[in-house]
Amino acid sequence: MSAEEDLQEHQEGLFEHYKFTVDVGQEALRVDKFLMARIPNTTRNKIQNAAIEGYIIVNKKTVKSNYKVKPLDEVSLELPYPPTEIELIPEDIPLDIIYEDDDVLVLNKQAGLVVHPGYGNFTGTLVNGLIYHFENLPKTDVPNRPGLVHRLDKNTTGIMVVAKTEHALSHLGKQFYDRTTERRYNALVWGDVKEEEGTITGNVGRSLKNRKVMDVFPEEDYGKHAVTHYKVLKRYGYVTLIECKLETGRTHQIRIHMKHIGHTLFNDDSYGGDRILKGTSFSKYKQFVNNCFKLLPRQALHAKSLGFEHPKTGKWLQFNSELPDDLQAVLAKWDIYVANREDVR
């Protein structure tokens, strides 16, 4: 599968936790070798991948696999449990399919729908709906994800493609891996974005303080290379509607990249966007924002378009979708608010 399908293990209980204090007489030794000697039934490759993900911490700082431990170093490691295959139960979940042929199907995912079964979501997912409506979807290298070559967060809406054959799965997976697909998102973010367009580059990896969310780290440090291009579509003063074009597809990439440059997504509760970040807190404005949150009880992010090469014909296919009703309603409220307030024009 492509890099897009990195495991999204969001709960501390999904990790094996290890902690060691280096002996006083310990000679300088690579931390991966140090851990290999102390953790049963693991591999050096697994430990090196843990270092890339930021899961090896020495004296409260992440380190690379070639770090050499010293006497009395405090070394901790978290290893994700491998995914386990579960019984997939077909469920009659409505699917908004906008295109289908013998090889692929393209759908418009609704808000609140988890894409695949996992810890805490064994049923009621997009996959449960897919296997109800379609037989013999190709299995992927990762369990519980038949036909999937990419995914969207639970509360992100928009365009997804699903493979219906083994060939389509392989072909589409390579396109996502090679970054030859074209993915554009619309997002409403806090603040008046200064530049009309720009590019955000920074490794995306799991936060060292809260493993349920992601963070941005310097290149060549840890995490995975990530690039997001953005441009302004409309300004509302306290918030801005932008388009994001993904060059890579990391977990929460748009959400954490935009927060990194000071423009958290509107009502993104994972990253602090579910409170007033711009504008005064006088009662009428506060009520207005809270009303917007009620209309859009999720992060304001929509996968607007997706382009890819058809795995059989080689023809370029491009799909677009309208903004969902909840996001359109919030934008309409901001239009009215801006029209009636001098301070945000």
ZADO-1210 file (C-alpha; in nm, 4 decimals, padded with zeros to 6 digits):
<atoms>
<atom x="00.0000" y="00.0000" z="00.0000" code="MET" pos="1"/>
<atom x="00.1036" y="00.3603" z="-00.0438" code="SER" pos="2"/>
<atom x="00.2481" y="00.5868" z="00.2226" code="ALA" pos="3"/>
<atom x="-00.1047" y="00.7280" z="00.2557" code="GLU" pos="4"/>
<atom x="-00.2094" y="00.4214" z="00.4524" code="GLU" pos="5"/>
<atom x="00.0257" y="00.4657" z="00.7481" code="ASP" pos="6"/>
<atom x="-00.1357" y="00.3138" z="01.0548" code="LEU" pos="7"/>
<atom x="-00.3298" y="00.5693" z="01.2517" code="GLN" pos="8"/>
<atom x="-00.2952" y="00.4292" z="01.6018" code="GLU" pos="9"/>
<atom x="-00.4406" y="00.7079" z="01.8114" code="HIS" pos="10"/>
<atom x="-00.4688" y="00.5516" z="02.1528" code="GLN" pos="11"/>
<atom x="-00.1926" y="00.4983" z="02.4072" code="GLU" pos="12"/>
<atom x="-00.3257" y="00.1491" z="02.4742" code="GLY" pos="13"/>
<atom x="-00.2234" y="00.0436" z="02.1221" code="LEU" pos="14"/>
<atom x="00.1467" y="00.0619" z="02.2060" code="PHE" pos="15"/>
<atom x="00.3888" y="-00.1565" z="02.3922" code="GLU" pos="16"/>
<atom x="00.5759" y="00.0679" z="02.6357" code="HIS" pos="17"/>
<atom x="00.9380" y="00.0130" z="02.7372" code="TYR" pos="18"/>
<atom x="01.1635" y="00.2176" z="02.9628" code="LYS" pos="19"/>
<atom x="01.5255" y="00.1575" z="03.0590" code="PHE" pos="20"/>
<atom x="01.7978" y="00.3335" z="03.2570" code="THR" pos="21"/>
<atom x="02.1418" y="00.2773" z="03.1060" code="VAL" pos="22"/>
<atom x="02.3870" y="00.1087" z="03.3449" code="ASP" pos="23"/>
<atom x="02.6715" y="00.3150" z="03.4910" code="VAL" pos="24"/>
<atom x="02.9291" y="00.0923" z="03.3233" code="GLY" pos="25"/>
<atom x="02.7663" y="00.0904" z="02.9800" code="GLN" pos="26"/>
<atom x="03.0009" y="00.1672" z="02.6910" code="GLU" pos="27"/>
<atom x="02.8832" y="00.3883" z="02.4046" code="ALA" pos="28"/>
<atom x="02.6353" y="00.1846" z="02.1995" code="LEU" pos="29"/>
<atom x="02.3838" y="00.2649" z="01.9281" code="ARG" pos="30"/>
<atom x="02.0395" y="00.2974" z="02.0791" code="VAL" pos="31"/>
<atom x="01.8859" y="00.0533" z="01.8285" code="ASP" pos="32"/>
<atom x="02.1375" y="-00.2154" z="01.9297" code="LYS" pos="33"/>
<atom x="02.0841" y="-00.1271" z="02.2966" code="PHE" pos="34"/>
<atom x="01.7090" y="-00.1811" z="02.2593" code="LEU" pos="35"/>
<atom x="01.7482" y="-00.4942" z="02.0468" code="MET" pos="36"/>
<atom x="01.9375" y="-00.6586" z="02.3322" code="ALA" pos="37"/>
<atom x="01.6652" y="-00.5771" z="02.5832" code="ARG" pos="38"/>
<atom x="01.3369" y="-00.6297" z="02.3998" code="ILE" pos="39"/>
<atom x="01.2426" y="-00.9874" z="02.3121" code="PRO" pos="40"/>
<atom x="01.0889" y="-01.0862" z="01.9786" code="ASN" pos="41"/>
<atom x="01.1597" y="-00.7639" z="01.7930" code="THR" pos="42"/>
<atom x="01.3721" y="-00.6701" z="01.4918" code="THR" pos="43"/>
<atom x="01.6215" y="-00.3977" z="01.4222" code="ARG" pos="44"/>
<atom x="01.4091" y="-00.2784" z="01.1308" code="ASN" pos="45"/>
<atom x="01.1087" y="-00.2368" z="01.3601" code="LYS" pos="46"/>
<atom x="01.3155" y="-00.0352" z="01.6060" code="ILE" pos="47"/>
<atom x="01.4632" y="00.1802" z="01.3302" code="GLN" pos="48"/>
<atom x="01.1122" y="00.2533" z="01.2005" code="ASN" pos="49"/>
<atom x="01.0143" y="00.3482" z="01.5555" code="ALA" pos="50"/>
<atom x="01.2995" y="00.6006" z="01.5558" code="ALA" pos="51"/>
<atom x="01.1769" y="00.7493" z="01.2267" code="ILE" pos="52"/>
<atom x="00.8294" y="00.7896" z="01.3769" code="GLU" pos="53"/>
<atom x="00.9698" y="00.9596" z="01.6867" code="GLY" pos="54"/>
<atom x="00.8972" y="00.6722" z="01.9228" code="TYR" pos="55"/>
<atom x="01.2484" y="00.6460" z="02.0732" code="ILE" pos="56"/>
<atom x="01.3054" y="00.9068" z="02.3416" code="ILE" pos="57"/>
<atom x="01.6242" y="00.9570" z="02.5429" code="VAL" pos="58"/>
<atom x="01.6200" y="01.1991" z="02.8349" code="ASN" pos="59"/>
<atom x="01.2845" y="01.3352" z="02.7133" code="LYS" pos="60"/>
<atom x="01.4106" y="01.4070" z="02.3613" code="LYS" pos="61"/>
<atom x="01.3555" y="01.2052" z="02.0459" code="THR" pos="62"/>
<atom x="01.6657" y="01.0508" z="01.8940" code="VAL" pos="63"/>
<atom x="01.7651" y="00.8754" z="01.5735" code="LYS" pos="64"/>
<atom x="01.8533" y="00.5084" z="01.5643" code="SER" pos="65"/>
<atom x="02.2272" y="00.5859" z="01.5527" code="ASN" pos="66"/>
<atom x="02.2229" y="00.7811" z="01.8806" code="TYR" pos="67"/>
<atom x="02.4797" y="00.6326" z="02.1203" code="LYS" pos="68"/>
<atom x="02.3545" y="00.5759" z="02.4720" code="VAL" pos="69"/>
<atom x="02.5576" y="00.6933" z="02.7720" code="LYS" pos="70"/>
<atom x="02.5552" y="00.5837" z="03.1365" code="PRO" pos="71"/>
<atom x="02.2359" y="00.6803" z="03.3224" code="LEU" pos="72"/>
<atom x="02.0499" y="00.7807" z="03.0039" code="ASP" pos="73"/>
<atom x="01.6732" y="00.7353" z="03.0398" code="GLU" pos="74"/>
<atom x="01.5608" y="00.5471" z="02.7283" code="VAL" pos="75"/>
<atom x="01.1947" y="00.4911" z="02.6438" code="SER" pos="76"/>
<atom x="01.0330" y="00.3263" z="02.3441" code="LEU" pos="77"/>
<atom x="00.6794" y="00.2790" z="02.2167" code="GLU" pos="78"/>
<atom x="00.6142" y="00.0058" z="01.9621" code="LEU" pos="79"/>
<atom x="00.2745" y="-00.0022" z="01.7898" code="PRO" pos="80"/>
<atom x="00.1019" y="-00.3360" z="01.8092" code="TYR" pos="81"/>
<atom x="00.0674" y="-00.4944" z="01.4650" code="PRO" pos="82"/>
<atom x="-00.2791" y="-00.4630" z="01.3116" code="PRO" pos="83"/>
<atom x="-00.4999" y="-00.7682" z="01.3519" code="THR" pos="84"/>
<atom x="-00.7538" y="-00.8931" z="01.1038" code="GLU" pos="85"/>
<atom x="-01.1124" y="-00.8827" z="01.2277" code="ILE" pos="86"/>
<atom x="-01.4339" y="-01.0219" z="01.0866" code="GLU" pos="87"/>
<atom x="-01.5747" y="-00.7639" z="00.8486" code="LEU" pos="88"/>
<atom x="-01.9517" y="-00.7409" z="00.8773" code="ILE" pos="89"/>
<atom x="-02.1438" y="-00.6160" z="00.5719" code="PRO" pos="90"/>
<atom x="-02.3735" y="-00.3260" z="00.6623" code="GLU" pos="91"/>
<atom x="-02.6275" y="-00.1395" z="00.4534" code="ASP" pos="92"/>
<atom x="-02.4619" y="00.2007" z="00.4840" code="ILE" pos="93"/>
<atom x="-02.5688" y="00.4565" z="00.2214" code="PRO" pos="94"/>
<atom x="-02.2891" y="00.5427" z="-00.0217" code="LEU" pos="95"/>
<atom x="-02.2871" y="00.8545" z="-00.2385" code="ASP" pos="96"/>
<atom x="-02.1268" y="00.7012" z="-00.5476" code="ILE" pos="97"/>
<atom x="-02.0518" y="00.9502" z="-00.8245" code="ILE" pos="98"/>
<atom x="-01.8707" y="00.7166" z="-01.0662" code="TYR" pos="99"/>
<atom x="-01.8312" y="00.3413" z="-01.1085" code="GLU" pos="100"/>
<atom x="-01.6977" y="00.0952" z="-01.3648" code="ASP" pos="101"/>
<atom x="-01.5517" y="-00.2553" z="-01.3497" code="ASP" pos="102"/>
<atom x="-01.2237" y="-00.1335" z="-01.1995" code="ASP" pos="103"/>
<atom x="-01.2888" y="00.1616" z="-00.9704" code="VAL" pos="104"/>
<atom x="-01.5580" y="00.3493" z="-00.7874" code="LEU" pos="105"/>
<atom x="-01.5496" y="00.7095" z="-00.6752" code="VAL" pos="106"/>
<atom x="-01.7636" y="00.8293" z="-00.3880" code="LEU" pos="107"/>
<atom x="-01.8351" y="01.1382" z="-00.1837" code="ASN" pos="108"/>
<atom x="-01.7757" y="01.0518" z="00.1826" code="LYS" pos="109"/>
<atom x="-02.0064" y="01.2038" z="00.4402" code="GLN" pos="110"/>
<atom x="-01.8984" y="01.3529" z="00.7723" code="ALA" pos="111"/>
<atom x="-01.8866" y="01.1238" z="01.0742" code="GLY" pos="112"/>
<atom x="-01.8035" y="00.8117" z="00.8742" code="LEU" pos="113"/>
<atom x="-01.4870" y="00.6257" z="00.9768" code="VAL" pos="114"/>
<atom x="-01.3184" y="00.4824" z="00.6680" code="VAL" pos="115"/>
<atom x="-01.2071" y="00.1407" z="00.7940" code="HIS" pos="116"/>
<atom x="-01.2557" y="-00.0764" z="01.1039" code="PRO" pos="117"/>
<atom x="-01.0011" y="-00.0454" z="01.3818" code="GLY" pos="118"/>
<atom x="-00.9725" y="-00.0088" z="01.7547" code="TYR" pos="119"/>
<atom x="-01.2943" y="00.1447" z="01.8836" code="GLY" pos="120"/>
<atom x="-01.4651" y="00.1272" z="01.5418" code="ASN" pos="121"/>
<atom x="-01.5243" y="-00.2351" z="01.4466" code="PHE" pos="122"/>
<atom x="-01.8504" y="-00.1675" z="01.2625" code="THR" pos="123"/>
<atom x="-02.0314" y="00.1206" z="01.0972" code="GLY" pos="124"/>
<atom x="-01.7393" y="00.2156" z="00.8733" code="THR" pos="125"/>
<atom x="-01.7113" y="00.2877" z="00.5032" code="LEU" pos="126"/>
<atom x="-01.5537" y="-00.0549" z="00.4525" code="VAL" pos="127"/>
<atom x="-01.8555" y="-00.2238" z="00.6139" code="ASN" pos="128"/>
<atom x="-02.0732" y="-00.0404" z="00.3641" code="GLY" pos="129"/>
<atom x="-01.8478" y="-00.1230" z="00.0697" code="LEU" pos="130"/>
<atom x="-01.8470" y="-00.4979" z="00.1307" code="ILE" pos="131"/>
<atom x="-02.2276" y="-00.4905" z="00.1613" code="TYR" pos="132"/>
<atom x="-02.2677" y="-00.3284" z="-00.1792" code="HIS" pos="133"/>
<atom x="-01.9676" y="-00.4859" z="-00.3593" code="PHE" pos="134"/>
<atom x="-01.8365" y="-00.8418" z="-00.3560" code="GLU" pos="135"/>
<atom x="-01.4750" y="-00.9520" z="-00.3775" code="ASN" pos="136"/>
<atom x="-01.3016" y="-00.6204" z="-00.3191" code="LEU" pos="137"/>
<atom x="-00.9250" y="-00.6808" z="-00.3333" code="PRO" pos="138"/>
<atom x="-00.7425" y="-00.7318" z="-00.0051" code="LYS" pos="139"/>
<atom x="-00.4647" y="-00.4928" z="00.0879" code="THR" pos="140"/>
<atom x="-00.1393" y="-00.5540" z="00.2722" code="ASP" pos="141"/>
<atom x="-00.2972" y="-00.3999" z="00.5831" code="VAL" pos="142"/>
<atom x="-00.5910" y="-00.5959" z="00.7300" code="PRO" pos="143"/>
<atom x="-00.9477" y="-00.4656" z="00.7294" code="ASN" pos="144"/>
<atom x="-00.9047" y="-00.2287" z="00.4330" code="ARG" pos="145"/>
<atom x="-01.0284" y="-00.4069" z="00.1173" code="PRO" pos="146"/>
<atom x="-01.0152" y="-00.1805" z="-00.1865" code="GLY" pos="147"/>
<atom x="-00.8713" y="00.1177" z="-00.0042" code="LEU" pos="148"/>
<atom x="-00.5782" y="00.3092" z="-00.1523" code="VAL" pos="149"/>
<atom x="-00.6207" y="00.6232" z="00.0600" code="HIS" pos="150"/>
<atom x="-00.8473" y="00.7530" z="00.3321" code="ARG" pos="151"/>
<atom x="-01.0051" y="01.0603" z="00.4858" code="LEU" pos="152"/>
<atom x="-01.0430" y="01.1472" z="00.8526" code="ASP" pos="153"/>
<atom x="-01.3750" y="01.0592" z="01.0153" code="LYS" pos="154"/>
<atom x="-01.5057" y="01.4158" z="01.0043" code="ASN" pos="155"/>
<atom x="-01.3532" y="01.5159" z="00.6716" code="THR" pos="156"/>
<atom x="-01.5922" y="01.4990" z="00.3774" code="THR" pos="157"/>
<atom x="-01.5297" y="01.4566" z="00.0085" code="GLY" pos="158"/>
<atom x="-01.3981" y="01.2552" z="-00.2829" code="ILE" pos="159"/>
<atom x="-01.2433" y="00.9093" z="-00.2428" code="MET" pos="160"/>
<atom x="-01.1512" y="00.6411" z="-00.4953" code="VAL" pos="161"/>
<atom x="-01.1811" y="00.2685" z="-00.4202" code="VAL" pos="162"/>
<atom x="-01.0211" y="-00.0148" z="-00.6187" code="ALA" pos="163"/>
<atom x="-01.2448" y="-00.3032" z="-00.7298" code="LYS" pos="164"/>
<atom x="-00.9734" y="-00.5309" z="-00.8697" code="THR" pos="165"/>
<atom x="-00.6234" y="-00.6407" z="-00.7729" code="GLU" pos="166"/>
<atom x="-00.4782" y="-00.4587" z="-01.0732" code="HIS" pos="167"/>
<atom x="-00.6623" y="-00.1384" z="-00.9880" code="ALA" pos="168"/>
<atom x="-00.5461" y="-00.1613" z="-00.6273" code="LEU" pos="169"/>
<atom x="-00.1822" y="-00.1944" z="-00.7322" code="SER" pos="170"/>
<atom x="-00.2027" y="00.0713" z="-01.0029" code="HIS" pos="171"/>
<atom x="-00.3806" y="00.3299" z="-00.7887" code="LEU" pos="172"/>
<atom x="-00.1603" y="00.2546" z="-00.4902" code="GLY" pos="173"/>
<atom x="00.1483" y="00.3281" z="-00.6986" code="LYS" pos="174"/>
<atom x="-00.0024" y="00.6582" z="-00.8160" code="GLN" pos="175"/>
<atom x="-00.0570" y="00.7705" z="-00.4591" code="PHE" pos="176"/>
<atom x="00.2911" y="00.6533" z="-00.3651" code="TYR" pos="177"/>
<atom x="00.4495" y="00.8294" z="-00.6637" code="ASP" pos="178"/>
<atom x="00.2416" y="01.1447" z="-00.5921" code="ARG" pos="179"/>
<atom x="00.0974" y="01.1552" z="-00.9430" code="THR" pos="180"/>
<atom x="-00.2621" y="01.1926" z="-00.8265" code="THR" pos="181"/>
<atom x="-00.4071" y="01.5396" z="-00.7869" code="GLU" pos="182"/>
<atom x="-00.5883" y="01.6115" z="-00.4603" code="ARG" pos="183"/>
<atom x="-00.7403" y="01.9462" z="-00.3728" code="ARG" pos="184"/>
<atom x="-00.9204" y="02.0334" z="-00.0513" code="TYR" pos="185"/>
<atom x="-01.1204" y="02.3333" z="00.0670" code="ASN" pos="186"/>
<atom x="-01.0690" y="02.4406" z="00.4272" code="ALA" pos="187"/>
<atom x="-01.1949" y="02.7235" z="00.6427" code="LEU" pos="188"/>
<atom x="-00.9151" y="02.8369" z="00.8724" code="VAL" pos="189"/>
<atom x="-00.8848" y="03.0856" z="01.1558" code="TRP" pos="190"/>
<atom x="-00.7209" y="03.4192" z="01.0796" code="GLY" pos="191"/>
<atom x="-00.6584" y="03.6359" z="00.7755" code="ASP" pos="192"/>
<atom x="-00.3989" y="03.4379" z="00.5787" code="VAL" pos="193"/>
<atom x="-00.1321" y="03.6908" z="00.4841" code="LYS" pos="194"/>
<atom x="-00.0106" y="03.5537" z="00.1506" code="GLU" pos="195"/>
<atom x="-00.2399" y="03.4823" z="-00.1430" code="GLU" pos="196"/>
<atom x="-00.0672" y="03.1473" z="-00.1843" code="GLU" pos="197"/>
<atom x="00.2191" y="02.9545" z="-00.0325" code="GLY" pos="198"/>
<atom x="00.3798" y="02.6194" z="00.0426" code="THR" pos="199"/>
<atom x="00.4226" y="02.4509" z="00.3810" code="ILE" pos="200"/>
<atom x="00.7036" y="02.1990" z="00.4147" code="THR" pos="201"/>
<atom x="00.7726" y="02.0145" z="00.7373" code="GLY" pos="202"/>
<atom x="00.7898" y="01.6562" z="00.8557" code="ASN" pos="203"/>
<atom x="00.4660" y="01.5289" z="01.0052" code="VAL" pos="204"/>
<atom x="00.4873" y="01.2861" z="01.2954" code="GLY" pos="205"/>
<atom x="00.3033" y="01.1936" z="01.6097" code="ARG" pos="206"/>
<atom x="00.3204" y="01.4562" z="01.8838" code="SER" pos="207"/>
<atom x="00.5659" y="01.3839" z="02.1636" code="LEU" pos="208"/>
<atom x="00.3227" y="01.5299" z="02.4169" code="LYS" pos="209"/>
<atom x="-00.0023" y="01.3759" z="02.2939" code="ASN" pos="210"/>
<atom x="00.0072" y="01.0640" z="02.0776" code="ARG" pos="211"/>
<atom x="-00.3507" y="01.1201" z="01.9649" code="LYS" pos="212"/>
<atom x="-00.2481" y="01.4139" z="01.7450" code="VAL" pos="213"/>
<atom x="00.0282" y="01.5002" z="01.5006" code="MET" pos="214"/>
<atom x="00.2944" y="01.7697" z="01.4986" code="ASP" pos="215"/>
<atom x="00.5377" y="01.9328" z="01.2550" code="VAL" pos="216"/>
<atom x="00.9102" y="01.8789" z="01.2908" code="PHE" pos="217"/>
<atom x="01.2189" y="02.0029" z="01.1047" code="PRO" pos="218"/>
<atom x="01.3278" y="01.8160" z="00.7952" code="GLU" pos="219"/>
<atom x="01.5939" y="01.5496" z="00.8586" code="GLU" pos="220"/>
<atom x="01.4705" y="01.5165" z="01.2166" code="ASP" pos="221"/>
<atom x="01.1888" y="01.2633" z="01.2454" code="TYR" pos="222"/>
<atom x="00.8399" y="01.2135" z="01.1197" code="GLY" pos="223"/>
<atom x="00.7746" y="01.1918" z="00.7457" code="LYS" pos="224"/>
<atom x="00.8335" y="01.4458" z="00.4702" code="HIS" pos="225"/>
<atom x="00.5167" y="01.6415" z="00.3957" code="ALA" pos="226"/>
<atom x="00.4327" y="01.9265" z="00.1565" code="VAL" pos="227"/>
<atom x="00.1078" y="02.1244" z="00.1343" code="THR" pos="228"/>
<atom x="00.0414" y="02.3999" z="-00.1211" code="HIS" pos="229"/>
<atom x="-00.2337" y="02.6485" z="-00.0420" code="TYR" pos="230"/>
<atom x="-00.4031" y="02.9516" z="-00.1925" code="LYS" pos="231"/>
<atom x="-00.6665" y="03.1921" z="-00.0655" code="VAL" pos="232"/>
<atom x="-01.0165" y="03.1575" z="-00.2121" code="LEU" pos="233"/>
<atom x="-01.2055" y="03.4102" z="00.0008" code="LYS" pos="234"/>
<atom x="-01.1303" y="03.6303" z="00.2994" code="ARG" pos="235"/>
<atom x="-01.3750" y="03.6882" z="00.5837" code="TYR" pos="236"/>
<atom x="-01.1444" y="03.8866" z="00.8121" code="GLY" pos="237"/>
<atom x="-01.1381" y="03.6585" z="01.1144" code="TYR" pos="238"/>
<atom x="-01.1393" y="03.3423" z="00.9007" code="VAL" pos="239"/>
<atom x="-01.0233" y="03.2554" z="00.5485" code="THR" pos="240"/>
<atom x="-01.1433" y="02.9997" z="00.2950" code="LEU" pos="241"/>
<atom x="-00.8456" y="02.8332" z="00.1297" code="ILE" pos="242"/>
<atom x="-00.7683" y="02.5603" z="-00.1206" code="GLU" pos="243"/>
<atom x="-00.4982" y="02.3076" z="-00.0316" code="CYS" pos="244"/>
<atom x="-00.3214" y="02.0893" z="-00.2837" code="LYS" pos="245"/>
<atom x="-00.1467" y="01.7873" z="-00.1355" code="LEU" pos="246"/>
<atom x="00.1939" y="01.6817" z="-00.2586" code="GLU" pos="247"/>
<atom x="00.2097" y="01.4114" z="00.0102" code="THR" pos="248"/>
<atom x="-00.0629" y="01.2424" z="00.2135" code="GLY" pos="249"/>
<atom x="00.0260" y="01.2187" z="00.5811" code="ARG" pos="250"/>
<atom x="-00.2146" y="01.1692" z="00.8684" code="THR" pos="251"/>
<atom x="-00.3813" y="01.5048" z="00.9535" code="HIS" pos="252"/>
<atom x="-00.1411" y="01.6774" z="00.7122" code="GLN" pos="253"/>
<atom x="-00.3559" y="01.9795" z="00.6213" code="ILE" pos="254"/>
<atom x="-00.4844" y="02.0172" z="00.9760" code="ARG" pos="255"/>
<atom x="-00.1407" y="02.0252" z="01.1409" code="ILE" pos="256"/>
<atom x="00.0350" y="02.2147" z="00.8601" code="HIS" pos="257"/>
<atom x="-00.2178" y="02.4965" z="00.8771" code="MET" pos="258"/>
<atom x="-00.1925" y="02.5105" z="01.2553" code="LYS" pos="259"/>
<atom x="00.1862" y="02.5204" z="01.2167" code="HIS" pos="260"/>
<atom x="00.1622" y="02.8500" z="01.0257" code="ILE" pos="261"/>
<atom x="-00.0900" y="02.9935" z="01.2704" code="GLY" pos="262"/>
<atom x="-00.4145" y="02.9148" z="01.0885" code="HIS" pos="263"/>
<atom x="-00.5857" y="02.6248" z="01.2652" code="THR" pos="264"/>
<atom x="-00.8898" y="02.4821" z="01.0879" code="LEU" pos="265"/>
<atom x="-01.2234" y="02.6228" z="01.2015" code="PHE" pos="266"/>
<atom x="-01.3825" y="02.3981" z="01.4691" code="ASN" pos="267"/>
<atom x="-01.0986" y="02.1445" z="01.4634" code="ASP" pos="268"/>
<atom x="-01.1286" y="02.0146" z="01.8191" code="ASP" pos="269"/>
<atom x="-00.8077" y="01.8094" z="01.7972" code="SER" pos="270"/>
<atom x="-00.5962" y="02.1175" z="01.7270" code="TYR" pos="271"/>
<atom x="-00.7716" y="02.3917" z="01.9210" code="GLY" pos="272"/>
<atom x="-00.9891" y="02.5298" z="01.6435" code="GLY" pos="273"/>
<atom x="-01.3086" y="02.4757" z="01.8432" code="ASP" pos="274"/>
<atom x="-01.2665" y="02.8047" z="02.0299" code="ARG" pos="275"/>
<atom x="-01.2399" y="03.1684" z="01.9244" code="ILE" pos="276"/>
<atom x="-00.8861" y="03.2163" z="01.7939" code="LEU" pos="277"/>
<atom x="-00.9383" y="03.5433" z="01.6065" code="LYS" pos="278"/>
<atom x="-01.1684" y="03.8328" z="01.6839" code="GLY" pos="279"/>
<atom x="-01.2940" y="03.9732" z="02.0089" code="THR" pos="280"/>
<atom x="-01.4950" y="03.7763" z="02.2624" code="SER" pos="281"/>
<atom x="-01.7844" y="04.0202" z="02.2983" code="PHE" pos="282"/>
<atom x="-02.1144" y="03.8419" z="02.3472" code="SER" pos="283"/>
<atom x="-02.2700" y="03.8842" z="02.0010" code="LYS" pos="284"/>
<atom x="-01.9576" y="03.7661" z="01.8186" code="TYR" pos="285"/>
<atom x="-01.9129" y="03.4765" z="02.0602" code="LYS" pos="286"/>
<atom x="-02.2724" y="03.3699" z="02.0016" code="GLN" pos="287"/>
<atom x="-02.2227" y="03.3990" z="01.6257" code="PHE" pos="288"/>
<atom x="-01.9173" y="03.1701" z="01.6350" code="VAL" pos="289"/>
<atom x="-02.0916" y="02.9199" z="01.8626" code="ASN" pos="290"/>
<atom x="-02.3824" y="02.9100" z="01.6202" code="ASN" pos="291"/>
<atom x="-02.1360" y="02.8355" z="01.3410" code="CYS" pos="292"/>
<atom x="-01.9857" y="02.5538" z="01.5485" code="PHE" pos="293"/>
<atom x="-02.3351" y="02.4056" z="01.5928" code="LYS" pos="294"/>
<atom x="-02.3979" y="02.4194" z="01.2180" code="LEU" pos="295"/>
<atom x="-02.0582" y="02.2610" z="01.1479" code="LEU" pos="296"/>
<atom x="-01.9778" y="02.0267" z="01.4398" code="PRO" pos="297"/>
<atom x="-01.6436" y="01.9162" z="01.2906" code="ARG" pos="298"/>
<atom x="-01.3294" y="02.0518" z="01.1305" code="GLN" pos="299"/>
<atom x="-01.4032" y="02.2621" z="00.8218" code="ALA" pos="300"/>
<atom x="-01.2259" y="02.0402" z="00.5693" code="LEU" pos="301"/>
<atom x="-01.3596" y="01.8954" z="00.2442" code="HIS" pos="302"/>
<atom x="-01.1807" y="01.6868" z="-00.0200" code="ALA" pos="303"/>
<atom x="-01.3057" y="01.8936" z="-00.3144" code="LYS" pos="304"/>
<atom x="-01.1460" y="01.7157" z="-00.6097" code="SER" pos="305"/>
<atom x="-00.9438" y="01.4105" z="-00.7060" code="LEU" pos="306"/>
<atom x="-00.7657" y="01.3323" z="-01.0290" code="GLY" pos="307"/>
<atom x="-00.5951" y="01.0058" z="-01.1247" code="PHE" pos="308"/>
<atom x="-00.5078" y="00.7855" z="-01.4211" code="GLU" pos="309"/>
<atom x="-00.7569" y="00.5076" z="-01.4841" code="HIS" pos="310"/>
<atom x="-00.5783" y="00.1798" z="-01.4067" code="PRO" pos="311"/>
<atom x="-00.7045" y="00.0026" z="-01.7192" code="LYS" pos="312"/>
<atom x="-00.7568" y="00.2688" z="-01.9882" code="THR" pos="313"/>
<atom x="-00.4803" y="00.5066" z="-01.8843" code="GLY" pos="314"/>
<atom x="-00.7234" y="00.7953" z="-01.9265" code="LYS" pos="315"/>
<atom x="-00.6970" y="01.0844" z="-01.6802" code="TRP" pos="316"/>
<atom x="-01.0113" y="01.1093" z="-01.4681" code="LEU" pos="317"/>
<atom x="-01.0995" y="01.4213" z="-01.2710" code="GLN" pos="318"/>
<atom x="-01.3802" y="01.4371" z="-01.0144" code="PHE" pos="319"/>
<atom x="-01.5165" y="01.7362" z="-00.8296" code="ASN" pos="320"/>
<atom x="-01.7728" y="01.7717" z="-00.5533" code="SER" pos="321"/>
<atom x="-01.9837" y="02.0481" z="-00.4086" code="GLU" pos="322"/>
<atom x="-01.9142" y="02.1693" z="-00.0571" code="LEU" pos="323"/>
<atom x="-02.1345" y="01.9834" z="00.1941" code="PRO" pos="324"/>
<atom x="-02.4425" y="02.1568" z="00.3297" code="ASP" pos="325"/>
<atom x="-02.2961" y="02.2217" z="00.6756" code="ASP" pos="326"/>
<atom x="-01.9893" y="02.3993" z="00.5386" code="LEU" pos="327"/>
<atom x="-02.1964" y="02.5972" z="00.2880" code="GLN" pos="328"/>
<atom x="-02.4260" y="02.7096" z="00.5696" code="ALA" pos="329"/>
<atom x="-02.1337" y="02.8360" z="00.7772" code="VAL" pos="330"/>
<atom x="-01.9823" y="03.0225" z="00.4838" code="LEU" pos="331"/>
<atom x="-02.3205" y="03.1854" z="00.4185" code="ALA" pos="332"/>
<atom x="-02.3310" y="03.3022" z="00.7807" code="LYS" pos="333"/>
<atom x="-01.9815" y="03.4521" z="00.7474" code="TRP" pos="334"/>
<atom x="-02.0910" y="03.6304" z="00.4276" code="ASP" pos="335"/>
<atom x="-02.3759" y="03.7944" z="00.6188" code="ILE" pos="336"/>
<atom x="-02.1555" y="03.8721" z="00.9190" code="TYR" pos="337"/>
<atom x="-01.8872" y="04.0393" z="00.7079" code="VAL" pos="338"/>
<atom x="-02.1454" y="04.2397" z="00.5120" code="ALA" pos="339"/>
<atom x="-02.2778" y="04.3887" z="00.8332" code="ASN" pos="340"/>
<atom x="-01.9529" y="04.4597" z="01.0213" code="ARG" pos="341"/>
<atom x="-01.7037" y="04.7268" z="00.9284" code="GLU" pos="342"/>
<atom x="-01.4184" y="04.5858" z="01.1408" code="ASP" pos="343"/>
<atom x="-01.3753" y="04.2672" z="00.9374" code="VAL" pos="344"/>
<atom x="-01.3974" y="04.4113" z="00.5869" code="ARG" pos="345"/>
</atoms>
